[in-house]
Amino acid sequence: MDTEKFACLLDAHGPDPDRWPEGLRAAALALCAASPAAHGQWLAARRLDAMLAAARAPVPESARQARIVAGAVARLRAQADTFLDWRWLFTRPVAAAFAASLVAGWLVGIELAESASTYLALADLRLEDLFL
C-alpha cells in the first residue's frame, strides 16, 4: 500500500481502523507505523473526525420554529385559495379571449359538420361520374 491508497482509505472509511476493510487493515496499519507522511495523514483525519463529532447543529428556538411553520402554512393556504378561485377568469381580459375561443370553436364545429355531410354525399359518386 502506498500513501495515495492510504489517503483514499482514510477518505472513504475514516481514521478508525475498525471501519477499514479486513483485507487492507494490516497493510494500512503497517504503512501508518512506517511512514511519517501516512501517520500525518492519519492524525489529520483523526482531528477532522473529532471536530465533526463535536460539532452540533444549532437547535432553533421553539418560537422561531412556530413562526416558520405558521408562515409556511399561511403561504400554502394563500396559494390554495388563489388556485381554486375562478373569479379571476371573468374579471380580466383573459375572459374575453376565452369566450372568443369558445365561440370560434363552436362555429368551426358547425361548419365542419355541414361540410362533412356534403363530403359524405359526394363520396357515393364514382370518379368517372365526376370527370365524364
N, C-alpha and C positions, 0 to 999 in steps of 0.2 A: 504494500500500500504506500502511496506517495502522499504529499501534503495536499495536493488538489483533490484527491479522492477523500482524504480525511476532512477537508473543508466541506465537500458535498455531503458527507456523512453527518457532520455537525449541523449543516443547514436543514437536512431532511429529518433528522431524528433528535437533535438537541444534544446537550453536553452530558446527559445521564447515560452511562454505559449500559444500564439495564434496558434502555429503549433501543439500543443498537441491534441490528440483526446478528444472530448467533455466529454466522459464518465470517463476519467482519470484525467481531468484537475483539478477539485475541490480537489480530494484526493491528487494529486501531490503537489498542492499549499499548502494544509494543512500540508503535511509532510515536505515540504521545510521550512515552518514557524516554525514548532515544533522541527525539528531535526537539530542539528548543523552539523552532518555529511552530511545530504542531502543538506543543504544550502551550504556547502563547495563544494560538487559535482556540484551544480548548478552554483556557482561562477567560478569554474574551466572550466565548459562548456562554460560560457559566455566569459571568457578570450580567450579560444581556438576559439570560433566563431568570436570574434573581430579580432584576429590575422589572421584568414583565410580570413576575409572580407578585411583586409588591404593589404594582400599580392597580388601583381600583377605579372602576368607572364612577364618576360622580353621581350621587343619588339626588334627583331633583326634589325640591320641596313639594309637599303634598298640595299646597295652594297653587303652585305653578303648574303642577300636573293637572289639577282640576280646571284651571284656565285654558290650558292647551286642549284638553278633551272637550270642554264646553265650546270653544271656538271651532273645533273641527266638526262637532255635531251641528252647530248653527250653520256653518258653511254648507254642509251636506243637505240640511233641510232647505236652505235657500235655493240650492241647485235643484232639488227635487221639486220644489214649488214652481220654479221657473220652467222646468221641463214639462210639467203636467199642465201648465197654464196655456190654453189655446187662444186666449183673447188677443194675443199679440198678432195673430193671423189676420184679424179683422180691423185692426187699428193702424195698420201700416200699408204702404204701397204694395207690399207683398201680396196682400189680399186681392188687390185689383189684378195683378199678374196671375194669380192662382185662378181667379174667376174667369179671366180671359182664356186661360189654357183649357179650363173645363168646357167652355162654350165652343172653342175651336175644335177640341177633340170630339165633342158631340156632333158638330156639323160635318166633320170629316167622316165620322162613322156613318151618318145618314147617307152621305154622298156615296161612300163605298158600298153600302148595302144596295142602293138603287143601281149602281153601275154593275155590281156583281150579278144582279138578276138579269141585266141586259146581256152580259157576257155568257151567262148560262143559257140564255135563249139562243144566242148566236152559236154556241158550241154544238147545237144539234145540226147545223149546216155542214155540208161537206165542202172541202176545198174546191172541188170542181164547180160547185154552185156559185162560189164567190167570184171565180175568175172566168167563167164562161158566159 
